[in-house]
Amino acid sequence: MGDDFLPLLVPNNDESDEFDSEESGSDEDDNRIENDVIGSDDDDETDSSSTGDEVNNNAAAAAARQERHNQPKTVTYDTTLPAQHAYLGTNLEELSGRVVLEDCVNIPLLMLRGVVLVPGQMLPLQLELPSYVAMMKRIIQNDRTFGLTTSPYKGAFGTTAEIRSFGEDNDERAGISVLRVKAEGRQRFRIADTWRQADGILMGKVRILPETDLSNPLQSNIMAASKGNKVNKRIMPVSTPWSSWVYRMYDPYFLMDQINSHLNNWASSGKGKGPLKIKQTMTRETTGPSTEASNMRVTRTIITTIRTIPEGDEEMPSDESDDEGVCVAPTKPSEFSYWVAKNLPLEDAQRLELLSLNCPIQRLRWELSILQKYLYLCCCNCKTRICHRRSVFSMSVHGPQDTYVNPAGYVHETLTVYKAESLSLMGRSSTEQSWFPGYAWTICKCSECGNHMGWKFTATNKKLKPESFWGICRSAIEPGFTIESDNDEWKPVL
């Protein structure tokens, strides 16, 4: 079925750093070297046609302009509906409280094909198999936590899932009990051992992986020099062997800014603003010795607010607004790295590699390095191009990619795009358990190899915008990269 629909993360980069504003025009050599290391992605057409004659460049630019012209300007759909998973029913019982596991623990394990859960990601389940229904009921009565993994073998990575709500119904036609669950990804783990119980349930001894937060290497210099005054961040590294750009490459808030810029470019109309207005404000506080004079305020982090607005409306909603349809990105580097991982259409192996990294800075650098090369999505089976990254939208407040479950109990992580190619439709459209209320879904497959790719969603009410879009299964696609030479292979920069 379908997924969400709003631009990945469209920040407003007009917010300038309180300290950087005093430094403009300085360290030109550092800026030049920094740009060489980080890379830029200011224009999609430059990425896709950096090597080619002028005719091909003009053709690519014309195609991009036409694609932007066809891009929907407004989204009138209530983007809070998909996040509610109303197709699971309205009789779900909410559970409160949080469970934090430490060190090594024994937990039930669940394996789902094509699903790699990350912390903070919602997981809807519809269970009919009696053994799984019984297992989930026992989990609900205890600590409400189980593990989700792609492999039962020692050394495999996974994420704990904590049940947030559940409901049970009886399927009169099949004569069985159906358990519907909404769970949330919580903590990363690595499997130390597994075994089967007498009832067939897979159990695992798992080691909860730590979150390694690195302190600012210049913190002692800043604390000694600030004494309540503003600090020039470019001057601080003068007392070290390294230039300022080296430290910025490992500054989590700088990396978050860079990722925001790339994600903004994904959904951009090419003129600095996409079909959705985004406002971004940043704040981080760094505290020195226990005196008020040494306290320093740095404007960096992120709270990204996503709202749909009418075409031509230049008024930015107020930060205090409690309007529905607001997506707030995490402000902490660790949580933000998971938020990006959840919304990026990555392969299973790439997501698992992210789960193996304990340091948020490493995850952010990994994500930034892939965003710099990411151009399009292709069929994982025959490598046929399916869509350009500019086509990625979101129909949900959770972001452009989310997890849904169909009536048969199969879980799909689905990415929504407004334009796709090389896809053919199968069968008739249906509104049964539509993940997007108000839209009917039709199965689609790859025109070249017949691989199941996802669904096309069509509005049943012509007043809804967009009138149609595509929900592409993450497990059916893989990223297409721009590589400098045929012999090169993309590798993440950590």
LOPALUM-548378 format. One line per field, with one value per residue (C-alpha): residue in three letters; residue number from 0; x, y, z. Coordinates in Angstrom, 3 decimals. Layout:
N
code = [ALA / ...]
pos = [NUM / ...]
xx = [X / ...]
yy = [Y / ...]
zz = [Z / ...]
***
This chain:
494
code = [MET / GLY / ASP / ASP / PHE / LEU / PRO / LEU / LEU / VAL / PRO / ASN / ASN / ASP / GLU / SER / ASP / GLU / PHE / ASP / SER / GLU / GLU / SER / GLY / SER / ASP / GLU / ASP / ASP / ASN / ARG / ILE / GLU / ASN / ASP / VAL / ILE / GLY / SER / ASP / ASP / ASP / ASP / GLU / THR / ASP / SER / SER / SER / THR / GLY / ASP / GLU / VAL / ASN / ASN / ASN / ALA / ALA / ALA / ALA / ALA / ALA / ARG / GLN / GLU / ARG / HIS / ASN / GLN / PRO / LYS / THR / VAL / THR / TYR / ASP / THR / THR / LEU / PRO / ALA / GLN / HIS / ALA / TYR / LEU / GLY / THR / ASN / LEU / GLU / GLU / LEU / SER / GLY / ARG / VAL / VAL / LEU / GLU / ASP / CYS / VAL / ASN / ILE / PRO / LEU / LEU / MET / LEU / ARG / GLY / VAL / VAL / LEU / VAL / PRO / GLY / GLN / MET / LEU / PRO / LEU / GLN / LEU / GLU / LEU / PRO / SER / TYR / VAL / ALA / MET / MET / LYS / ARG / ILE / ILE / GLN / ASN / ASP / ARG / THR / PHE / GLY / LEU / THR / THR / SER / PRO / TYR / LYS / GLY / ALA / PHE / GLY / THR / THR / ALA / GLU / ILE / ARG / SER / PHE / GLY / GLU / ASP / ASN / ASP / GLU / ARG / ALA / GLY / ILE / SER / VAL / LEU / ARG / VAL / LYS / ALA / GLU / GLY / ARG / GLN / ARG / PHE / ARG / ILE / ALA / ASP / THR / TRP / ARG / GLN / ALA / ASP / GLY / ILE / LEU / MET / GLY / LYS / VAL / ARG / ILE / LEU / PRO / GLU / THR / ASP / LEU / SER / ASN / PRO / LEU / GLN / SER / ASN / ILE / MET / ALA / ALA / SER / LYS / GLY / ASN / LYS / VAL / ASN / LYS / ARG / ILE / MET / PRO / VAL / SER / THR / PRO / TRP / SER / SER / TRP / VAL / TYR / ARG / MET / TYR / ASP / PRO / TYR / PHE / LEU / MET / ASP / GLN / ILE / ASN / SER / HIS / LEU / ASN / ASN / TRP / ALA / SER / SER / GLY / LYS / GLY / LYS / GLY / PRO / LEU / LYS / ILE / LYS / GLN / THR / MET / THR / ARG / GLU / THR / THR / GLY / PRO / SER / THR / GLU / ALA / SER / ASN / MET / ARG / VAL / THR / ARG / THR / ILE / ILE / THR / THR / ILE / ARG / THR / ILE / PRO / GLU / GLY / ASP / GLU / GLU / MET / PRO / SER / ASP / GLU / SER / ASP / ASP / GLU / GLY / VAL / CYS / VAL / ALA / PRO / THR / LYS / PRO / SER / GLU / PHE / SER / TYR / TRP / VAL / ALA / LYS / ASN / LEU / PRO / LEU / GLU / ASP / ALA / GLN / ARG / LEU / GLU / LEU / LEU / SER / LEU / ASN / CYS / PRO / ILE / GLN / ARG / LEU / ARG / TRP / GLU / LEU / SER / ILE / LEU / GLN / LYS / TYR / LEU / TYR / LEU / CYS / CYS / CYS / ASN / CYS / LYS / THR / ARG / ILE / CYS / HIS / ARG / ARG / SER / VAL / PHE / SER / MET / SER / VAL / HIS / GLY / PRO / GLN / ASP / THR / TYR / VAL / ASN / PRO / ALA / GLY / TYR / VAL / HIS / GLU / THR / LEU / THR / VAL / TYR / LYS / ALA / GLU / SER / LEU / SER / LEU / MET / GLY / ARG / SER / SER / THR / GLU / GLN / SER / TRP / PHE / PRO / GLY / TYR / ALA / TRP / THR / ILE / CYS / LYS / CYS / SER / GLU / CYS / GLY / ASN / HIS / MET / GLY / TRP / LYS / PHE / THR / ALA / THR / ASN / LYS / LYS / LEU / LYS / PRO / GLU / SER / PHE / TRP / GLY / ILE / CYS / ARG / SER / ALA / ILE / GLU / PRO / GLY / PHE / THR / ILE / GLU / SER / ASP / ASN / ASP / GLU / TRP / LYS / PRO / VAL / LEU]
pos = [0 / 1 / 2 / 3 / 4 / 5 / 6 / 7 / 8 / 9 / 10 / 11 / 12 / 13 / 14 / 15 / 16 / 17 / 18 / 19 / 20 / 21 / 22 / 23 / 24 / 25 / 26 / 27 / 28 / 29 / 30 / 31 / 32 / 33 / 34 / 35 / 36 / 37 / 38 / 39 / 40 / 41 / 42 / 43 / 44 / 45 / 46 / 47 / 48 / 49 / 50 / 51 / 52 / 53 / 54 / 55 / 56 / 57 / 58 / 59 / 60 / 61 / 62 / 63 / 64 / 65 / 66 / 67 / 68 / 69 / 70 / 71 / 72 / 73 / 74 / 75 / 76 / 77 / 78 / 79 / 80 / 81 / 82 / 83 / 84 / 85 / 86 / 87 / 88 / 89 / 90 / 91 / 92 / 93 / 94 / 95 / 96 / 97 / 98 / 99 / 100 / 101 / 102 / 103 / 104 / 105 / 106 / 107 / 108 / 109 / 110 / 111 / 112 / 113 / 114 / 115 / 116 / 117 / 118 / 119 / 120 / 121 / 122 / 123 / 124 / 125 / 126 / 127 / 128 / 129 / 130 / 131 / 132 / 133 / 134 / 135 / 136 / 137 / 138 / 139 / 140 / 141 / 142 / 143 / 144 / 145 / 146 / 147 / 148 / 149 / 150 / 151 / 152 / 153 / 154 / 155 / 156 / 157 / 158 / 159 / 160 / 161 / 162 / 163 / 164 / 165 / 166 / 167 / 168 / 169 / 170 / 171 / 172 / 173 / 174 / 175 / 176 / 177 / 178 / 179 / 180 / 181 / 182 / 183 / 184 / 185 / 186 / 187 / 188 / 189 / 190 / 191 / 192 / 193 / 194 / 195 / 196 / 197 / 198 / 199 / 200 / 201 / 202 / 203 / 204 / 205 / 206 / 207 / 208 / 209 / 210 / 211 / 212 / 213 / 214 / 215 / 216 / 217 / 218 / 219 / 220 / 221 / 222 / 223 / 224 / 225 / 226 / 227 / 228 / 229 / 230 / 231 / 232 / 233 / 234 / 235 / 236 / 237 / 238 / 239 / 240 / 241 / 242 / 243 / 244 / 245 / 246 / 247 / 248 / 249 / 250 / 251 / 252 / 253 / 254 / 255 / 256 / 257 / 258 / 259 / 260 / 261 / 262 / 263 / 264 / 265 / 266 / 267 / 268 / 269 / 270 / 271 / 272 / 273 / 274 / 275 / 276 / 277 / 278 / 279 / 280 / 281 / 282 / 283 / 284 / 285 / 286 / 287 / 288 / 289 / 290 / 291 / 292 / 293 / 294 / 295 / 296 / 297 / 298 / 299 / 300 / 301 / 302 / 303 / 304 / 305 / 306 / 307 / 308 / 309 / 310 / 311 / 312 / 313 / 314 / 315 / 316 / 317 / 318 / 319 / 320 / 321 / 322 / 323 / 324 / 325 / 326 / 327 / 328 / 329 / 330 / 331 / 332 / 333 / 334 / 335 / 336 / 337 / 338 / 339 / 340 / 341 / 342 / 343 / 344 / 345 / 346 / 347 / 348 / 349 / 350 / 351 / 352 / 353 / 354 / 355 / 356 / 357 / 358 / 359 / 360 / 361 / 362 / 363 / 364 / 365 / 366 / 367 / 368 / 369 / 370 / 371 / 372 / 373 / 374 / 375 / 376 / 377 / 378 / 379 / 380 / 381 / 382 / 383 / 384 / 385 / 386 / 387 / 388 / 389 / 390 / 391 / 392 / 393 / 394 / 395 / 396 / 397 / 398 / 399 / 400 / 401 / 402 / 403 / 404 / 405 / 406 / 407 / 408 / 409 / 410 / 411 / 412 / 413 / 414 / 415 / 416 / 417 / 418 / 419 / 420 / 421 / 422 / 423 / 424 / 425 / 426 / 427 / 428 / 429 / 430 / 431 / 432 / 433 / 434 / 435 / 436 / 437 / 438 / 439 / 440 / 441 / 442 / 443 / 444 / 445 / 446 / 447 / 448 / 449 / 450 / 451 / 452 / 453 / 454 / 455 / 456 / 457 / 458 / 459 / 460 / 461 / 462 / 463 / 464 / 465 / 466 / 467 / 468 / 469 / 470 / 471 / 472 / 473 / 474 / 475 / 476 / 477 / 478 / 479 / 480 / 481 / 482 / 483 / 484 / 485 / 486 / 487 / 488 / 489 / 490 / 491 / 492 / 493]
xx = [0.000 / 1.124 / 3.422 / 3.726 / 3.885 / 5.739 / 9.257 / 11.909 / 13.114 / 12.987 / 14.808 / 15.143 / 18.838 / 18.391 / 18.866 / 22.502 / 24.767 / 25.115 / 28.871 / 29.386 / 27.757 / 30.795 / 33.197 / 32.005 / 34.828 / 37.495 / 39.383 / 38.708 / 41.215 / 39.448 / 36.129 / 37.589 / 39.087 / 35.921 / 33.784 / 36.123 / 35.813 / 32.095 / 30.996 / 27.993 / 24.598 / 23.179 / 21.697 / 20.412 / 21.132 / 24.796 / 25.000 / 23.382 / 25.198 / 28.537 / 30.269 / 28.634 / 28.346 / 26.309 / 23.419 / 22.932 / 23.143 / 20.428 / 18.227 / 18.659 / 17.889 / 14.757 / 13.586 / 14.168 / 12.179 / 9.311 / 9.411 / 9.275 / 6.355 / 4.457 / 5.255 / 2.123 / 2.085 / -0.304 / -1.290 / -4.853 / -4.857 / -4.903 / -1.381 / -2.122 / -4.391 / -1.715 / 0.229 / -2.837 / -3.002 / -6.790 / -7.078 / -6.075 / -9.334 / -10.471 / -10.674 / -6.951 / -6.029 / -3.254 / -0.355 / 1.667 / 5.171 / 8.613 / 10.928 / 14.719 / 16.794 / 20.396 / 23.315 / 22.342 / 18.707 / 16.591 / 13.712 / 11.402 / 12.565 / 10.430 / 11.770 / 10.049 / 11.237 / 12.162 / 11.768 / 14.729 / 13.419 / 15.303 / 14.769 / 11.836 / 10.128 / 6.515 / 5.743 / 2.132 / 1.415 / -1.585 / -1.052 / -3.216 / -0.914 / -1.942 / 1.646 / 2.465 / -0.802 / -0.044 / 3.545 / 2.417 / -0.180 / 2.521 / 4.736 / 1.915 / 1.427 / 5.151 / 7.493 / 5.795 / 9.150 / 10.343 / 13.183 / 12.927 / 15.744 / 16.413 / 18.550 / 18.419 / 22.158 / 24.761 / 26.154 / 23.079 / 21.823 / 18.290 / 16.117 / 13.853 / 10.195 / 7.949 / 4.190 / 2.261 / -1.287 / -3.103 / -6.532 / -7.994 / -10.813 / -12.316 / -12.331 / -15.690 / -14.985 / -11.703 / -12.702 / -9.438 / -8.349 / -6.600 / -4.287 / -3.457 / -0.465 / 1.331 / 4.908 / 7.805 / 11.498 / 13.515 / 17.075 / 19.638 / 20.997 / 23.294 / 22.369 / 24.629 / 22.656 / 19.298 / 17.132 / 13.643 / 11.128 / 8.823 / 6.022 / 8.252 / 8.874 / 12.367 / 14.150 / 17.393 / 20.045 / 20.878 / 23.372 / 21.964 / 24.319 / 25.438 / 25.097 / 28.588 / 28.318 / 31.638 / 32.356 / 33.511 / 37.325 / 37.555 / 35.354 / 38.211 / 39.458 / 35.964 / 35.369 / 38.709 / 38.319 / 34.632 / 34.142 / 30.668 / 31.732 / 30.916 / 33.331 / 34.651 / 34.594 / 37.097 / 39.685 / 39.477 / 41.391 / 44.361 / 45.874 / 45.657 / 47.438 / 44.154 / 42.122 / 38.594 / 36.998 / 38.449 / 36.573 / 33.392 / 33.490 / 32.942 / 30.569 / 27.176 / 25.232 / 27.203 / 26.556 / 22.849 / 22.868 / 24.542 / 22.038 / 19.192 / 20.561 / 20.676 / 17.200 / 15.936 / 17.378 / 15.468 / 12.122 / 13.157 / 11.448 / 14.821 / 14.214 / 14.942 / 11.501 / 9.484 / 5.758 / 5.754 / 6.899 / 9.422 / 10.617 / 13.762 / 15.014 / 18.136 / 19.253 / 21.911 / 23.269 / 26.788 / 27.582 / 31.038 / 32.140 / 29.448 / 29.295 / 26.725 / 29.442 / 30.859 / 27.564 / 27.492 / 24.577 / 25.086 / 22.327 / 22.626 / 20.319 / 17.052 / 13.356 / 11.939 / 8.265 / 6.507 / 3.190 / 1.297 / 0.233 / -1.802 / 0.057 / 1.352 / 0.973 / 4.238 / 3.149 / 5.098 / 3.010 / 3.910 / 6.083 / 3.454 / 0.783 / -0.846 / -2.193 / -2.401 / -0.131 / 3.103 / 6.230 / 8.910 / 12.336 / 14.377 / 16.777 / 19.396 / 22.033 / 21.378 / 17.616 / 18.036 / 20.351 / 17.640 / 14.986 / 17.020 / 17.694 / 13.972 / 13.120 / 15.936 / 15.109 / 18.137 / 18.814 / 18.569 / 22.351 / 22.810 / 20.302 / 21.933 / 25.292 / 23.808 / 22.442 / 25.935 / 27.348 / 27.302 / 28.351 / 25.765 / 28.526 / 29.479 / 25.848 / 25.438 / 28.626 / 27.464 / 24.099 / 25.678 / 28.066 / 25.224 / 23.093 / 25.928 / 25.822 / 22.114 / 20.366 / 17.555 / 15.856 / 15.901 / 14.408 / 16.520 / 15.999 / 16.736 / 18.228 / 15.649 / 15.261 / 11.970 / 12.084 / 14.346 / 14.974 / 13.133 / 9.922 / 10.065 / 7.173 / 5.369 / 1.718 / 2.285 / 3.516 / 6.016 / 7.905 / 8.085 / 8.693 / 6.797 / 5.762 / 2.328 / 0.696 / -1.742 / -4.871 / -2.820 / -0.401 / 2.554 / 4.528 / 5.810 / 8.087 / 6.787 / 8.099 / 5.706 / 6.654 / 4.537 / 6.092 / 7.413 / 8.380 / 8.756 / 5.783 / 2.639 / -0.618 / -2.196 / -5.852 / -8.541 / -8.305 / -9.543 / -10.148 / -9.961 / -7.766 / -6.230 / -3.249 / -4.330 / -8.053 / -9.693 / -7.381 / -7.845 / -4.823 / -3.803 / -0.912 / 2.025 / 5.015 / 8.236 / 7.545 / 10.897 / 11.156 / 7.678 / 8.997 / 6.315 / 7.128 / 4.214 / 0.943 / -0.549 / -2.932 / -5.771 / -8.039 / -11.689 / -12.561 / -11.413 / -10.966 / -8.028 / -4.564 / -2.533 / -5.018 / -2.647 / 0.779 / 2.887 / 3.782 / 7.033 / 8.200 / 11.628 / 12.493 / 11.850 / 14.207 / 17.817 / 19.601 / 21.234 / 24.467 / 26.460 / 29.958 / 32.991 / 34.289 / 33.107 / 35.678 / 34.569 / 32.287 / 30.442 / 31.704 / 30.457 / 32.720 / 32.855]
yy = [0.000 / 3.523 / 5.756 / 9.389 / 12.597 / 15.864 / 16.860 / 14.875 / 17.683 / 21.103 / 23.505 / 27.249 / 27.957 / 31.703 / 31.209 / 32.182 / 31.205 / 33.889 / 33.576 / 32.832 / 36.173 / 37.901 / 35.828 / 36.320 / 36.991 / 35.302 / 32.063 / 31.862 / 29.043 / 27.029 / 27.550 / 26.426 / 23.269 / 22.594 / 22.798 / 20.379 / 17.871 / 18.219 / 18.604 / 20.571 / 19.757 / 23.137 / 22.024 / 18.607 / 19.282 / 19.894 / 16.490 / 14.593 / 16.272 / 17.476 / 15.582 / 16.058 / 18.488 / 21.672 / 20.137 / 17.391 / 19.944 / 22.065 / 19.009 / 17.903 / 21.406 / 21.582 / 18.195 / 19.323 / 22.517 / 20.492 / 18.126 / 21.046 / 22.488 / 19.204 / 19.033 / 19.556 / 23.005 / 22.233 / 19.332 / 19.698 / 16.247 / 15.939 / 14.622 / 13.531 / 10.693 / 8.227 / 8.579 / 7.447 / 4.049 / 4.217 / 1.122 / -0.919 / 0.058 / 2.586 / 0.199 / 0.086 / 0.331 / 2.818 / 1.814 / 4.307 / 4.314 / 3.671 / 0.681 / 1.101 / -2.082 / -2.243 / -4.544 / -8.091 / -9.197 / -12.065 / -10.944 / -12.545 / -11.932 / -11.249 / -11.374 / -9.419 / -9.616 / -6.246 / -4.327 / -2.846 / -0.935 / 2.098 / 3.849 / 6.242 / 4.467 / 3.297 / -0.354 / -1.461 / -5.202 / -7.379 / -10.881 / -13.911 / -16.873 / -18.270 / -18.643 / -15.012 / -13.790 / -15.702 / -14.394 / -10.791 / -11.137 / -12.364 / -9.448 / -6.982 / -8.442 / -8.121 / -5.330 / -4.764 / -5.109 / -7.455 / -7.394 / -6.960 / -8.346 / -9.557 / -12.540 / -15.016 / -15.614 / -14.501 / -11.054 / -9.784 / -6.284 / -5.267 / -2.820 / -3.320 / -2.433 / -1.240 / -1.762 / 1.513 / 0.286 / -2.924 / -4.289 / -7.760 / -8.751 / -12.016 / -12.810 / -14.534 / -15.752 / -17.431 / -18.227 / -16.880 / -14.088 / -11.094 / -8.945 / -5.445 / -3.704 / -0.380 / -0.458 / 2.001 / 1.326 / 2.041 / 0.687 / -0.895 / -4.328 / -7.099 / -10.757 / -12.793 / -16.060 / -17.429 / -20.475 / -21.800 / -22.367 / -25.369 / -23.274 / -22.307 / -18.716 / -17.421 / -16.042 / -14.125 / -12.973 / -9.502 / -6.846 / -3.323 / -1.063 / 2.208 / 5.728 / 7.241 / 11.025 / 12.741 / 16.036 / 19.105 / 18.808 / 22.597 / 22.722 / 23.479 / 26.273 / 27.764 / 27.635 / 29.284 / 32.008 / 32.907 / 34.114 / 35.263 / 36.836 / 35.773 / 33.281 / 33.329 / 29.661 / 30.128 / 31.628 / 28.915 / 26.261 / 28.651 / 27.094 / 23.608 / 21.965 / 21.735 / 24.247 / 25.167 / 23.233 / 19.987 / 20.471 / 21.422 / 18.111 / 16.412 / 18.977 / 17.188 / 20.432 / 21.465 / 18.017 / 18.401 / 21.714 / 20.075 / 17.207 / 19.712 / 21.545 / 18.345 / 17.268 / 20.742 / 20.313 / 17.041 / 18.784 / 22.154 / 23.620 / 24.867 / 28.447 / 27.995 / 26.887 / 23.760 / 23.080 / 23.142 / 25.882 / 24.930 / 26.942 / 26.022 / 27.459 / 26.278 / 26.434 / 24.668 / 25.562 / 24.859 / 25.349 / 26.089 / 26.272 / 26.774 / 30.569 / 32.514 / 34.609 / 31.563 / 30.316 / 30.520 / 30.276 / 28.867 / 28.992 / 25.741 / 22.696 / 22.093 / 22.136 / 21.816 / 22.613 / 21.376 / 22.839 / 22.803 / 26.250 / 27.506 / 28.309 / 31.868 / 32.322 / 33.773 / 34.077 / 31.804 / 30.233 / 31.168 / 28.849 / 28.868 / 27.517 / 24.289 / 23.531 / 19.921 / 18.667 / 19.761 / 17.626 / 18.402 / 16.955 / 15.824 / 18.379 / 15.977 / 14.621 / 10.990 / 11.201 / 13.287 / 10.660 / 8.035 / 10.370 / 10.765 / 7.010 / 6.318 / 8.653 / 7.761 / 4.971 / 2.790 / -0.885 / -3.287 / -3.683 / 0.084 / 0.479 / -2.344 / -0.639 / 2.503 / 0.452 / -0.887 / 2.617 / 3.697 / 7.311 / 9.834 / 11.782 / 8.679 / 8.116 / 11.744 / 11.624 / 8.344 / 9.887 / 13.063 / 11.098 / 9.117 / 12.235 / 13.836 / 10.978 / 10.135 / 10.973 / 8.538 / 5.290 / 2.150 / -1.339 / -3.570 / -6.487 / -5.143 / -1.707 / 0.137 / 3.770 / 4.354 / 7.981 / 10.950 / 12.128 / 15.383 / 13.335 / 12.426 / 13.926 / 13.192 / 12.618 / 12.145 / 14.247 / 11.464 / 12.189 / 10.795 / 7.181 / 5.212 / 1.684 / 0.193 / -3.245 / -4.654 / -6.786 / -9.985 / -8.916 / -8.078 / -5.049 / -2.589 / 0.402 / 2.702 / 5.877 / 8.309 / 10.030 / 12.208 / 10.942 / 7.512 / 5.736 / 2.170 / 0.999 / -0.822 / -1.299 / -4.638 / -5.337 / -2.982 / -0.199 / -0.718 / 1.365 / -1.600 / -0.686 / 2.182 / 3.618 / 7.038 / 7.524 / 9.118 / 7.367 / 4.084 / 1.881 / -0.155 / -2.636 / -1.711 / -3.669 / -2.989 / -2.872 / -4.493 / -7.449 / -7.698 / -7.122 / -5.867 / -2.208 / -0.854 / 0.925 / 3.879 / 5.915 / 7.815 / 10.300 / 9.269 / 12.929 / 15.260 / 18.056 / 16.219 / 17.278 / 15.601 / 13.720 / 10.738 / 9.611 / 6.454 / 4.440 / 2.565 / -0.292 / 0.386 / -3.297 / -3.059 / -0.161 / 0.772 / 4.127 / 5.164 / 7.082 / 9.516 / 8.005 / 9.859 / 6.885 / 3.417 / 1.825 / 3.774 / 2.292 / 4.355 / 3.984 / 5.962 / 8.577 / 8.121]
zz = [0.000 / 0.581 / 2.580 / 3.639 / 1.634 / 2.554 / 1.604 / 3.364 / 5.558 / 4.026 / 6.296 / 6.065 / 5.860 / 6.313 / 10.061 / 10.598 / 13.419 / 16.061 / 15.950 / 12.268 / 11.437 / 12.900 / 10.842 / 7.256 / 4.858 / 6.970 / 6.434 / 2.691 / 2.314 / 5.011 / 3.250 / -0.062 / 1.448 / 3.438 / 0.311 / -1.445 / 1.397 / 2.039 / -1.552 / -2.716 / -4.096 / -4.946 / -8.218 / -9.213 / -12.871 / -12.085 / -10.368 / -13.187 / -16.092 / -14.751 / -17.571 / -20.941 / -23.808 / -23.740 / -25.663 / -23.107 / -20.307 / -21.882 / -22.419 / -18.815 / -17.563 / -19.723 / -18.421 / -14.847 / -15.429 / -16.874 / -13.890 / -11.473 / -13.440 / -13.018 / -9.308 / -7.170 / -5.566 / -2.733 / -0.510 / 0.735 / 2.328 / 6.130 / 6.650 / 10.216 / 9.014 / 7.755 / 11.017 / 12.981 / 11.204 / 11.413 / 9.203 / 12.271 / 13.949 / 16.521 / 19.485 / 20.276 / 23.954 / 24.663 / 26.928 / 28.961 / 30.392 / 28.955 / 29.251 / 29.103 / 28.844 / 30.006 / 29.198 / 28.194 / 28.312 / 27.010 / 24.793 / 22.191 / 18.627 / 15.574 / 12.022 / 9.246 / 5.656 / 4.194 / 7.469 / 9.360 / 12.362 / 13.666 / 17.021 / 16.893 / 13.993 / 14.374 / 13.567 / 12.895 / 13.105 / 12.306 / 13.713 / 12.978 / 13.639 / 17.067 / 18.289 / 17.502 / 19.001 / 22.218 / 22.251 / 21.836 / 24.598 / 26.995 / 25.981 / 26.665 / 30.147 / 30.944 / 29.822 / 26.411 / 24.625 / 21.880 / 19.366 / 15.601 / 13.476 / 9.953 / 10.974 / 13.891 / 13.906 / 16.411 / 15.684 / 13.840 / 14.622 / 15.479 / 17.398 / 20.385 / 19.846 / 22.660 / 22.260 / 22.427 / 21.748 / 20.861 / 20.045 / 19.458 / 17.110 / 15.974 / 12.276 / 11.913 / 8.394 / 9.324 / 12.897 / 14.340 / 16.659 / 15.067 / 17.190 / 15.971 / 17.496 / 17.183 / 18.488 / 18.485 / 17.869 / 21.013 / 21.411 / 19.111 / 20.007 / 18.804 / 19.150 / 21.436 / 21.281 / 20.105 / 20.814 / 20.164 / 22.928 / 23.032 / 21.518 / 18.583 / 19.665 / 18.867 / 21.926 / 21.957 / 24.370 / 23.117 / 24.118 / 24.135 / 22.175 / 23.790 / 22.423 / 22.330 / 22.462 / 21.798 / 23.509 / 21.613 / 21.250 / 21.628 / 24.713 / 27.100 / 24.811 / 24.563 / 28.313 / 29.025 / 26.401 / 26.573 / 30.159 / 29.218 / 25.895 / 22.369 / 20.868 / 17.309 / 16.365 / 13.541 / 15.869 / 18.542 / 16.502 / 16.123 / 19.234 / 17.667 / 14.695 / 12.738 / 10.764 / 11.789 / 8.903 / 10.294 / 13.563 / 11.740 / 9.881 / 13.251 / 14.726 / 14.910 / 14.541 / 11.490 / 9.992 / 10.736 / 8.862 / 5.877 / 5.847 / 6.052 / 3.032 / 0.980 / 2.014 / 1.205 / -2.281 / -2.700 / -2.363 / -3.736 / -6.767 / -7.945 / -6.797 / -3.127 / -1.983 / -2.459 / -2.461 / 1.344 / 3.662 / 6.313 / 9.222 / 11.093 / 14.351 / 16.089 / 19.691 / 21.674 / 25.065 / 26.194 / 29.859 / 31.164 / 34.803 / 37.404 / 37.041 / 35.100 / 33.471 / 31.712 / 30.301 / 26.514 / 24.105 / 20.632 / 18.025 / 16.134 / 16.523 / 14.735 / 15.197 / 11.718 / 11.360 / 8.239 / 7.202 / 3.941 / 2.759 / -0.189 / -3.381 / -3.419 / 0.339 / 1.607 / 5.235 / 7.578 / 10.372 / 13.927 / 16.000 / 18.735 / 16.402 / 17.541 / 14.081 / 13.064 / 10.306 / 11.957 / 11.730 / 14.306 / 13.629 / 16.658 / 18.093 / 19.466 / 17.058 / 18.031 / 17.536 / 14.386 / 12.851 / 13.372 / 11.952 / 8.765 / 8.574 / 8.871 / 6.006 / 3.612 / 1.111 / 1.875 / 1.285 / 4.227 / 4.362 / 4.514 / 7.329 / 9.266 / 8.830 / 10.364 / 13.267 / 13.924 / 14.506 / 18.149 / 17.592 / 16.303 / 14.539 / 12.548 / 11.581 / 10.514 / 8.421 / 6.859 / 5.952 / 4.606 / 2.394 / 0.812 / 0.308 / -1.652 / -4.197 / -4.148 / -7.442 / -8.183 / -7.151 / -9.251 / -9.172 / -6.934 / -9.319 / -12.817 / -11.912 / -14.028 / -13.003 / -11.165 / -10.027 / -9.380 / -5.849 / -6.691 / -6.857 / -3.159 / -1.189 / 2.026 / 2.724 / 6.455 / 9.339 / 10.051 / 6.832 / 3.296 / 4.319 / 6.934 / 7.856 / 7.149 / 7.324 / 4.765 / 5.452 / 5.079 / 7.817 / 5.546 / 6.718 / 4.118 / 4.511 / 1.816 / 0.208 / -1.487 / -4.737 / -7.001 / -10.246 / -11.260 / -14.474 / -15.769 / -13.685 / -14.834 / -12.936 / -12.009 / -11.253 / -10.049 / -7.528 / -3.960 / -0.852 / 1.563 / 4.552 / 2.585 / 4.411 / 3.132 / 3.848 / 0.815 / -1.661 / -3.529 / -4.185 / -7.232 / -7.283 / -9.529 / -10.779 / -12.656 / -16.395 / -17.164 / -14.758 / -13.184 / -9.649 / -7.238 / -6.597 / -4.580 / -5.308 / -7.087 / -4.933 / -6.587 / -4.809 / -4.524 / -3.936 / -6.702 / -4.169 / -2.606 / -3.709 / -5.031 / -7.190 / -7.345 / -6.168 / -5.900 / -2.817 / -3.498 / -1.242 / 0.234 / -0.154 / -3.926 / -4.649 / -4.183 / -4.453 / -7.692 / -7.223 / -9.281 / -9.479 / -10.805 / -12.805 / -13.771 / -11.485 / -8.422 / -5.795 / -3.219 / 0.321 / 3.327 / 4.868 / 8.639]
***
